Amino acid sequence: MPGVAHLCGHDLHTAIGVGVARALAQGSEPIRGRLVFVFQPAEEPLQGARAMLETGLVQRLAPREFYALHCSPFPCGTIGVSPGYGLPGLDHIRIVLPDGDDAAVAALTAEMAQLGNVGFPQSIAEYNARFRALLEPALAASIQESVCVAQWTEQAPDGQPIVNVLLRVWPQERHAELRAQVKRLAAAAGGTVEFPGDPFPAMVNSAELSTAAGRFLSAELGPESVVWARASWPFNCEDFALFLNEAPGAQFYLGVADAQTGMNGAPHTPDFAADERAIGHGVRAMSSLLIDRLAAGKNP
């Protein structure tokens, strides 16, 4: 459709995955162990990993470790590592209020908004600034616990207003506390609360494996090639979380931005653009890391 695009960088992700597979298959040294490449669909609606796991294939393969790579607005030539952190969990809550009470709807949505301590960036500059904040210990400390709130209203068939609330929550242990708060606020407004499902889990990178990977890549590619994130990125969720529930591992943030040419590298923004040189950097980084991890595991 003209004027419509999925601006996330999944074409780069796929190219890097294929590139890593080819580089390892064509390398001069034999691969001592087993690697499985997972090309995960439907990651953003949080459906792809679950569908793949439901086939049972991943469980039969029983991987020891999982690794993933995603585009980011870090500079091209860098890769972000976030030991012990990752991306938030997601909770969908529906609140049904008395029919026709617009004041109650307005008051409740205002109270729901107060549950959040971070908002969605309103500009590319703010988006990039918040991403860079993950690298600054003092700034990252301010979002060690983060809640991002999104809301919309609809009407039930009988005309009652429904307030839908999405909570992106880090750490995921806060879900129970936040659900209790929502129940109290809804009851005070004369509403009833529905939870369509359990909260989707946060994506938590293994602190041990992330640190080991960051140190290895620093030695392999140069210390300037690795940036260390000190908090969770609070606005997006990721169903790679489900793979990390099967085995420990990490998702890395591949820098694809180039300030000189105006390529912002910020996924899900209207003028997303990526420096394609990042493909080669991603292939080199992941190929060398996977060879190292196979050697460390002494796979048969």
Secondary structure, DSSP 8 states (H G I E B T S, - for coil): -TT---TT-HHHHHHHHHHHHHHHHT-SS---S---------TTTT-HHHHHHHTTHHHHH--S-EEEEEEEEEETT-EEE-TT-EE-EEEEEEEE--TT-HHHHHHHHHHHHTT-SB---SSHHHHHHHHHHTT-HHHHHTTSSEEEEEEEEEE-TTS-EEEEEEEEEESGGGHHHHHHHHHHHHHHTT-EEE--S--B--EE--HHHHHHHHHHHHHHH-GGGEEE--S--SS---THHHHHTTS-EEEEEEEEEBGGGTB---TTSTT----THHHHHHHHHHHHHHHHHHHHHT--
